[in-house]
Structures are given as C-alpha cells and as structure tokens.
Amino acid sequence: MGPPSSHGLPTFGSVGDFKHLRAWAEAKHLAVLSKKAIAKLPFTERNGLADQWRRATYSVGLNIAEGASRRGRREFRRYLDVARSSLHELEAVFEMAIALEYFTTEELAEIKQSRANCARMVYGLLRKMSDG
C-alpha cells in the first residue's frame, strides 16, 4: 500500500503506512482524550465501564492500522467495519457515562466530537472502498 491518494484512501499494492490515514490520526487523538476521561471515572468503574471504554477506543485505531497493512480492499474493509463497530460502542459508553452521572454532556463534548469526526472518516474510507 502506498501513500494516500488525494481523498485519504491508500493506494494498494505496495507496503503502506497507516500513519498517513486521517482516520488513524483522529483515532489516536480519541485515545488520548479517552485516557484523560477514563482516569476521572470512579474507582468502582475501573474493571467495568473504564475497561470497556479503553478496549473500544484502542480497537478503533488498532483496527485501522492493522487493516491498512492488509493486501486488498476486502481485507481492509473488514478491519474498518470492526473500527466502525467500536465507534458505535463508544457512543453507547458515553451515553452510559452521562446517564450514570459520571460526566455531563458538556464535559464529554470534545471527546464526542472526536468520535464523530473519526466515524465520518472511517465511513468515508468505507464508501471510497465500495466505489472501487
């Protein structure tokens, strides 16, 4: 896989670098924001919501990176689908954290925006891959 094309989709056929993908950069930003927020959860959530949040966040970036290393659109798409599922899981985690009154909507605004940005980028990659 080569460097990304003008629309951010990597070209296929040679060894690529996932770090060129905007979706991966946003997933990394989401992980940094998540780390700070997870640290603010009560101790009683360390083995529950905190672990689930952490796993879902890591899953997004790691699946984008692993998928980018695969040969062919079909395999990359499969990993992007997993990243997309993890992004939906994060949306549910944020709603639970708000409902449980660990955070206010305003306190999670930046991280929710990062998740939404990442989701748009992953969806964009999936659309471009479907277009051929």
N, C-alpha and C positions, 0 to 999 in steps of 0.2 A: 504494500500500500504506500502510496506516495503522499506528498503534501496535499493539503485540502485544496479543492477547487475553489472558485470564487464564491460558491454558496456554502462553503464549510464542509462539504462532503469529501472524504478522502478518495483519491483515485485508487484503483485496485491493481494488483499485480506485482508490486514490489513491497519491501518492508516499509511499514509506516510508523508514524509516531502519534499516539493518541493525544499527546500534549498539544497538537495543532488543532484539535477539535474544541470549538467554543463550548459545546455541551459539557465536555470534561472539565474545562476551566470553571464553569459555573457549578458543576457538581463538587469540585474541590472547595469553592467558596461556601457552598451549602454545608459541607462537612465542618469547615472552620466555625461558621455561625452556630451549627448544631452543637459542637463541643462546648461552646460557651453557655448555651441554653441548657444543655443536659446537666451541666455542673450545678445549675440552680434548682434542679429538681430535689424534692425532699429525699433524705436517706432511704426512706421506706420504698422508694421507686427505683433504687439502684439496680435491682435484679428484675424489674418489671418493665415499666414504660421506658426507662433510660436505656436498657439493653436493646429493646426493640427499636427505639429511635436510632440508636447508634448503628445497629446492623442494617437498617433500611437506608440510612444515609450513606454508609460505606458501600452498600450494594450498588447504588446509583453510579458512583464514579468508577468503581472497580469493574462493573459490567461493561461500561462504555469503553474502558481501557482494554479489557480482555477481548471484547468484540472487535475492536479496531485492529487487533493483532491477527484476527482470523482471515482466512482467504475466502473471498466471495461475499456477495451481498446477503445471501440467505443466512449464513452463519452470523454475520454482523447484526442482521436484523433480529435474530433470536436473542442476542445479548441486549440489544436495545429494548426489546419487549420486556425483559426482566428489569432493566433500569426503569422503564415506564411503570411497571407494577410497583416497584419500590417507591417511586414518586407518589403514587396514589396512596400507598401505605403511610407515607409521611404526612400526607394531607389529613388522614384519619388520626394519626398520632397528635398532630397539632390541635385538632378539634377536641380530642380527649383531654389533652393537657389544659385547654381552656375550660372545658366543662368541669374538670376536676379542680378548677381554680388555682392551678399552679402558675398560670400566666394569664395576662389579659390579652385580648386581641391586639392591642397596641404594642404590647411587649414582643409579640411574635410577628409583627408586621414585616420587618426586614427579612426574616428567615422564610416567611410565607411567600414573599416576593421573589426571593432567590429560588425557592422550589418551583414557583410558577414559571420563572424565566428558564430554568433548566428543563422543565416539562415541555415548554414551547420548542426549545432547541432539539430535544430528543424526538418530539413529534415531527419536527421539520426534517430531521435526518431520516426518519422512517418514511415520510412522504417522498423525499428525494430518491430513496432506495426503491420505492414502489414504482416510481416513474421510469426507472431504468436508466 
